[in-house]
Amino acid sequence: MLLALDTATRQASVALYDERGVRAETSWYSTDNQTVELMPRVTEMLAQQGIEPGALRGVAVAIGPGSFTGLRIGLSVAKGLAVGRGLPVLGVPTLDALAQSLIGQRMPVRAVMEIGRGRYAVADYRVGRDQWHRASKDRLLPMAELAEGIRERTLFAGELGPAAREAVQRALGANAVLMSPAAQLRRAGYLAELAWQRLLRGERDDPVSLAPLYLHTEPIAQTAET
């Protein structure tokens, strides 16, 4: 049994996953209390499924992009469980988990996640053999540039509020394929799916060196005075 934790933003999610797929999952909007919310959610889910913590085979966690505080909370809990129980810990990029929700689609995907102050974390993916292949690095874009570089019909995965949806639709027209608001929910089940594949390959991350992935705005160059 694999436990997956996603606290990359206020939209948090926890899932249990095994060889049959998602066994249990819960998602909620946190009011900046993930520190006190996360472990009770995990404990409740394990109890509801009749699963003892000793039955866990690994812990997966979203490593970012995301909020500074949220990522640190998720990683802290995941590392604590992994080290305390001798379990593998597996970090999964947040945008990869978003793209995983659209596996099986044939058109390109742009994964988008709002991370505050009008900024969005974005990455592009193209279909491969039963998996997505990254077509770009993670990057930060303002809302006005969410359609940047798109020249063909593209699926948008992830968090797009009404204003962002309108901006993308206006910029791309028919080339923007937008999911319903309900389908935009970031789910730990997809994160778990990616981590489970790694676990079966015998992979694991070093709990000491595993670190959050933060995106930063490029600094504006200043002209030196003469």
N, C-alpha and C positions, 0 to 999 in steps of 0.2 A: 504494500500500500504506500502510495506517495502522497505527501501533503504539499500543496502548492499555496503560496502566499503572494498576493499582489496588493501592495500599499503605495504604489507609485504616485497616485493622486488621491484626492478625497473619495473618488469612486473606488472603494476597496473590494477585494474579493478573496475568498478562500475555497479550496476544492480538495477532495480526496479522489485519487485515481489509481486504478490497478489494471490488470491485463484485460478486463472487460470494458474499460473506459471510465467515464466519470461516475463515481459512486455517490458523491454528494457535493453540493456547491451552494454557496451563499454569497450574495453581493449586497453592498449597502453604501450609502453616501455618508461619509464620516464628517462629523462636525469638529474636526481638528482634535479628536480624542483617540486617535489610532493606538496610542500607547496603552490606553486602558481598554480599548475595544477588541484588539486583535486576539489575545490569548483566550478570553472568554468565548469568542466565536469558535476558535479552534477546539477548545475543550467541549463545547456544546455539540459541535458536529461529530466529534469522535464518539461522544456518549450516545447520540442519536443513532449512530450506525453500529453501536456495540463493539467499537474497535478500541483496543488498548493501545496506548502510546508505544508499547514495545513491539507492536505489529507493524510499525512504520518501517519502510525500506529506504526512505530518503526524503529530503525536504527540498522543494524547489522554491525559488523566490525571484520576483521581478527585480532586475538590477538597474533599470532606467532605460531611457530618460524618465524623468519625473521630478517630483518636488524633493527638495533637500531633506526635509524632515521625514516625509513618508518613506522614502527609500531607505533611510537609515533605520527606521523602526522595523521595516520588513526584514532587512538584512540582519539586524541585531537578534530578532526572534529566531530566524532561520538558523543562524550560526549557533545560537544558544542550544537549540534543539539538536542540531547535528553533532556538536561537540559533546554535549551532555549525554547523548545516547549512542555515540559512535556511528552516526548515520552519514551517508554521502550528502553533500549540499550541492545543488545545481542552480547556477544563475542563468536566467533567461532574459534577453533584452525585451523590454516592454513592447516595442513596436513589432518585433518578430511574433509575439503572442497575438497582437492585433491582426496581423496579416494571416496568421494561422486560422482565424475564424472564417476566412474566405477560401480555404484550400478546396480545390476542385473547380474553381472558376478559371476561365481561360484568358481573360484580359488582364492587363497590368493592374497592379494595386498600389495605391498610395496610402500608407498608414499614417494617421494623424492623431495627435494627442495634445490637448490644450494643457499648458503647464504654467499659466499665469502671466499677468501683465501684458496681455494681448499677444503672447508668443505661443507658437505651436511647434512641437517636435514632429519631424516628418522623415519618412524613409520610403523608398520606392522598391517594388518587388516585381519580378517576372516569373511566370510559371516554369517549373522544371518538371522532373519526373517524380510525381507524387509529393513535391515539396516546392516551396518558394525559393527563388534565388534572389539575393539582394542585388539591386541595380543602382544603389546609392548608399552613401554613409548617412547616419543620422545627422540632421541639421535643424537649426532653428529658423523659423520663418514667421513674419508677421501675417496677420489675416489677409492683407491685401496681396500677398505673394503665394498663397496656398496653391494656386494653379501653375506656379512657375515651372517651365520646361515641359509641360504636357502637350503633346501633339496628336494624341489618339484617345479613343474611348478608354477611360480609366475608372476603376472602382475605388471609391474612397472608403477606407475602413477606419473606424474609431470615432473619436469625439468631435463632432461638428455641431455647434449650436446653431440656432436660427440665422444669426448674422453671418456666420462663417459659411453655412450652406448657401445662403443667398449670394455671397461673394464668389464662391466657386462656380455656382450655376451661371452667374452673370458673365464670368470670365471665360468659361469653357462651353457653355451651351450644351449640346447633345453629347459632347465628349466627357461630361461629368456624370458618372453613374453613382448616385447617392443611396445609401442604405436607409431604411426606415429608422427613426429615432430609437426604437426598441432594439434594433439590431446593432446599434452603435455601442451597446454596453460592453465594457471590457470585462471578460470572464476569466477567472483563474483556471477553469477547465482547459482552455486552449494553452495556457502556460504549462499546465501539467502534462498535456499531450506531448509538447516539445521536450520537456524534461524527461518524461518516461522513455522516449526514444533514446535519449542520451544514457539514461540509466541502464537500459538493456544492452547498450554497447560497452558497458563497463566504465563509462566516463564519470568524472566527478570534479568539482572545483576545490581548490584549497581554501578552507574556511578562514585562514589567516589573511590571505592576499585578495580574496574576493571583495571587490569594492563597487560602490555605486557608479553608474555612468551618468555624468552630468554634462549638459551642453551649455556652452557659454557663448555670449554674443562676441563677435570679433571686435577687438578694440579699435577705436578710430585713430588712425595715425595722426600725429601732431607734427606740424612743421617747426623745426628748431629755430629759435630766434638767433639772428646773427648780430 
